[in-house]
Amino acid sequence: MPAITVKRVPDELHRLLKERADEHGRSLNSEIIACLKAALEPQVVDPEALLVRARALRQGLPARLTDRALRRLKDRGRP
């Protein structure tokens, strides 16, 4: 199996990777591989689950989405 070396990893990134590895119970190397796989491998999308989620989100919207309603939804929770 090939090996790679990553040089000049910023301190903050190294710290975050170590924290994440600890949270997942993995070595730093295993965590880096998991992060790379998650970033590079295609994600399988379940169309049915996506439609269920879209329908659930749509239920919270007004029947007709106007500019005014969209502006109000965007501003919700903003100071």
Buried (B, 14 or more C-beta within 10 A) or exposed (E): EEEEEEEEEEEEEEEEBEEBBEEEEBEEEEBBEBEEEEEEEEEEEEEEEEEEEEEEEEEEEEEEEEEEEEEEEEEEEEE
